[in-house]
Amino acid sequence: MKNTLKYVSAFAVAGALVACDSSTSSDGGSPYGATKYSAPVKQGNVTGRCDVYATSSSVTMIASAEAFGSTIRVEESGTWNADGSYRVLVNDRMSGLFLMEVNDVCESMKDRFGADYVVCSEDRVVTDRSIPKDAARPLDDELIQEMVEGLTKRCDNFRENMQEVADKFSESPGDVSAERAVSCDVDVAGNIVTQKIVFPSRTVTVVGEYRGDYITITESYTGVDAATLQAVCDAYKSDAESVNVVCDGATITSTELTEGAPLESIVSFFRDGMCPALLSGNLTLEEMWFEDFE
């Protein structure tokens, strides 16, 4: 159903990673210093927090989130050394659905800091760069405060993004005008996950065959007219995250890359994220068909 799987990971990464630069990035030393800001998120299957710390010569942001069996932790610090030079260290670690964003984060960091300063692996992106004294802004209390304020805004963005995920995939009632599912069931047999969603006038059965780096998804519909099915087919074919899209009457088959996200995380998202959202009306069939979740 388009790139719904990437909704959680893309929002978390947008809040925690994409905006980082050398003026607000940091060194992962410990102790981190005095707490300057803390922004927690806790709702349903989504928890997270973002904290900003400072000493007389460093500023650190630590952002973390867990959603549907997937985790992300971002540690960024900027530290001034005794010789006046400045060191940037960014350490991003991901698991589950968040693994789908590792490649994008890696390329973003390389574009911003230079490929020579970035090391990427399957679940981690590390940036380590030193800026010499003559190129670094001199350290003073005003600069520390500016960095704390900048990272505080980043923490607010992270919290708001994760709250949007929490609200979207919530059991709390959503749009009263939305057609809510009357039942949603998820079964797993080996590497096959099946989700059956029943609406008052429509039914969709989604069968996903997990193959590690990708998942083949077959959707079968009843109660959906031919014109709508064609529009859905066209939407899937235009979605860069879906490949090998084949439409045959009321059945649509496609392949989505998982980037190594484990089957357990995908099952958790279907069962603990999508089903409650569909039953509450926070997520509609039309959104799953046509909305770009990146």
C-alpha positions in Angstrom: 0.0 0.0 0.0 2.3 2.6 -1.3 5.2 3.3 1.1 3.2 3.2 4.3 6.0 1.1 5.9 8.4 4.1 5.7 6.0 6.6 7.4 7.4 6.0 10.9 11.0 5.9 10.0 10.9 8.9 7.6 9.2 11.1 10.3 11.7 10.2 13.0 14.6 10.8 10.7 13.2 14.1 9.5 12.9 15.3 13.1 16.2 14.0 14.4 18.7 13.9 11.6 18.1 15.8 8.4 18.7 19.3 9.8 22.0 18.7 11.4 25.0 20.8 10.5 28.4 21.7 11.9 26.9 24.6 14.0 24.6 22.3 16.0 26.2 18.9 15.7 28.3 17.5 18.5 30.8 15.2 20.3 29.5 12.2 22.2 31.6 12.7 25.3 30.4 11.9 28.8 29.4 13.5 31.1 27.2 15.5 28.9 26.8 18.4 31.3 23.7 20.2 32.7 20.3 19.4 31.2 19.1 22.4 29.2 16.0 20.9 27.6 13.9 17.7 27.7 11.0 16.8 25.4 9.4 13.4 25.9 6.8 11.6 23.8 4.8 8.7 25.1 1.6 7.5 23.5 0.5 4.0 22.6 3.2 2.1 20.7 5.3 5.3 20.2 7.8 6.6 22.8 10.6 9.0 22.5 12.5 11.8 24.0 15.0 14.4 23.1 17.4 16.1 25.5 19.9 18.9 25.2 23.0 19.2 27.5 25.7 21.7 27.8 29.0 22.3 29.6 31.3 25.4 29.3 32.9 23.9 26.2 30.3 21.5 24.6 26.7 21.1 23.6 25.1 17.7 23.1 21.7 16.5 21.8 20.4 13.0 22.3 17.2 12.0 20.5 15.7 8.5 20.7 12.5 6.9 19.7 10.8 3.5 19.7 7.9 2.6 17.5 6.4 -0.8 16.7 9.5 -2.7 17.7 11.9 -0.3 15.9 14.4 2.0 17.5 16.5 5.0 16.6 19.1 6.9 18.7 20.9 10.0 17.6 23.7 11.6 19.6 25.2 14.8 18.3 27.8 16.9 20.0 30.0 19.9 19.3 33.1 20.3 21.5 35.8 23.1 21.6 39.3 21.7 22.4 41.8 23.6 24.5 43.7 24.7 21.3 40.6 26.4 20.0 39.7 23.8 17.4 36.2 22.4 17.2 35.1 18.7 16.9 31.9 17.5 15.5 30.7 14.0 16.2 27.3 12.6 15.1 26.4 9.0 16.0 23.1 7.6 14.6 22.0 4.1 15.3 18.8 2.4 14.0 16.9 -0.9 14.1 13.7 -2.3 12.7 11.8 -0.1 10.3 14.3 2.7 10.8 16.9 0.7 8.9 14.9 1.8 5.8 16.4 5.3 6.2 20.1 4.4 6.8 21.1 4.9 3.2 19.4 8.3 2.9 20.9 9.5 6.2 24.4 8.3 5.0 24.1 10.3 1.8 22.8 13.3 3.6 25.7 13.3 6.0 28.2 12.9 3.2 26.7 15.8 1.3 26.9 18.0 4.4 30.2 17.0 6.0 32.1 15.4 3.2 32.4 11.7 2.4 35.8 11.5 4.1 34.3 12.2 7.5 31.3 9.8 7.3 31.3 6.0 8.0 28.1 4.1 7.2 27.2 0.5 8.1 23.9 -1.5 7.9 22.5 0.1 11.1 24.7 3.1 11.9 26.0 6.4 10.5 28.9 8.1 12.2 30.3 11.5 11.4 33.6 12.7 12.9 35.2 15.9 11.8 37.5 18.4 13.4 37.6 22.1 12.4 40.9 24.0 13.0 41.0 27.1 15.2 41.3 29.5 12.4 38.1 28.2 10.8 36.0 27.7 14.0 34.0 30.4 15.6 35.6 31.4 18.9 34.0 29.9 22.0 32.0 32.1 24.3 28.8 32.0 26.4 26.8 33.5 23.7 27.7 30.8 21.2 26.9 28.0 23.7 23.5 29.6 24.3 22.9 29.9 20.5 23.7 26.2 20.1 21.4 25.2 23.0 18.6 27.2 21.4 19.1 25.7 18.0 19.1 22.1 19.4 16.1 22.9 21.5 14.2 23.8 18.3 15.4 20.5 16.8 14.1 18.6 19.8 10.7 20.3 19.4 10.6 19.2 15.8 11.6 15.7 16.7 8.9 15.6 19.4 6.2 17.0 17.0 7.1 14.5 14.3 7.0 11.5 16.7 3.7 12.9 18.1 2.3 12.9 14.6 3.2 9.3 14.2 1.7 8.5 17.6 -1.5 10.3 16.7 -1.8 8.7 13.2 -1.4 5.2 14.5 -3.6 5.6 17.6 -6.6 3.9 19.0 -8.1 7.3 19.8 -11.0 8.2 17.5 -9.9 10.1 14.4 -11.9 12.0 11.7 -15.6 11.2 12.4 -16.3 11.4 8.7 -13.7 8.7 7.8 -14.9 5.2 7.0 -13.5 3.1 9.8 -12.6 -0.5 9.5 -15.0 -2.8 11.5 -12.3 -5.5 11.9 -8.5 -5.8 11.2 -6.6 -9.1 11.7 -3.0 -10.0 11.2 -1.7 -13.6 10.9 1.9 -14.8 10.4 3.0 -18.1 9.0 6.7 -18.4 8.4 7.8 -15.5 6.2 4.2 -14.7 5.2 2.2 -12.0 6.9 -1.5 -11.6 6.1 -3.7 -8.7 7.1 -7.4 -8.7 6.5 -9.2 -5.4 6.8 -13.0 -5.3 6.6 -14.9 -2.0 6.1 -18.7 -1.6 6.0 -18.7 -1.8 2.2 -15.2 -3.0 1.2 -12.7 -5.6 2.1 -9.0 -5.8 1.5 -6.7 -8.8 2.1 -3.0 -8.0 2.1 -0.4 -10.8 1.9 3.2 -9.9 2.3 6.0 -12.4 1.5 9.1 -11.3 3.3 12.4 -11.8 1.5 14.8 -9.9 3.8 15.8 -6.9 1.6 12.3 -6.7 0.0 8.7 -7.8 0.6 6.3 -8.8 -2.1 2.8 -7.5 -1.4 -0.4 -8.9 -2.9 -3.6 -6.9 -2.3 -7.0 -8.4 -3.1 -10.2 -6.3 -3.0 -13.9 -6.7 -2.9 -16.4 -3.9 -3.1 -14.1 -1.6 -4.9 -15.1 -0.4 -8.4 -13.0 -0.8 -11.5 -12.2 3.0 -11.9 -10.9 3.2 -8.3 -8.8 0.1 -8.8 -7.3 1.6 -11.9 -6.5 4.8 -10.0 -4.9 2.8 -7.2 -2.8 0.9 -9.8 -1.6 4.1 -11.4 -0.7 5.6 -8.0 1.4 2.5 -7.1 3.1 2.6 -10.4 4.1 6.2 -9.9 5.4 5.5 -6.4 9.2 5.3 -6.4 9.2 2.9 -3.4 7.1 0.3 -5.1 8.5 -1.7 -8.0 7.2 -4.5 -10.2 3.6 -3.4 -9.9 1.2 -5.8 -11.6 -2.5 -5.1 -11.7 -5.0 -7.8 -12.5 -8.6 -6.9 -11.9 -9.2 -6.7 -8.1 -5.6 -7.8 -7.3 -2.5 -5.7 -7.2 1.0 -7.0 -6.6 4.0 -4.9 -5.9 7.5 -5.1 -4.3 8.8 -2.8 -1.6 12.4 -2.6 -0.4 12.8 -3.2 3.3 16.5 -2.3 3.5 16.9 -5.3 5.9 14.1 -4.3 8.3 13.3 -7.5 10.2 10.0 -9.3 9.7 9.1 -8.8 13.3 9.1 -5.0 12.9 6.9 -5.2 9.8 4.4 -7.5 11.6 4.4 -5.2 14.6 3.6 -2.2 12.4 0.8 -4.0 10.6 -0.7 -5.3 13.8 0.0 -2.6 16.4 0.1 0.4 14.1 -2.0 0.1 11.0 -4.9 -1.9 12.5 -5.6 0.5 15.4 -5.3 3.4 13.1 -7.8 1.9 10.6 -10.2 0.9 13.3 -10.1 4.4 14.8 -10.4 6.2 11.5 -7.0 7.9 11.9 -5.9 6.1 8.8 -8.2 5.6 5.8 -8.0 3.2 2.8 -7.7 6.3 0.6 -4.7 7.5 2.4 -3.1 4.1 2.1 -3.7 4.1 -1.6 -2.9 7.7 -2.6 -1.0 9.6 0.1 2.8 9.9 -0.1 4.0 8.9 3.4 7.6 10.0 3.0 
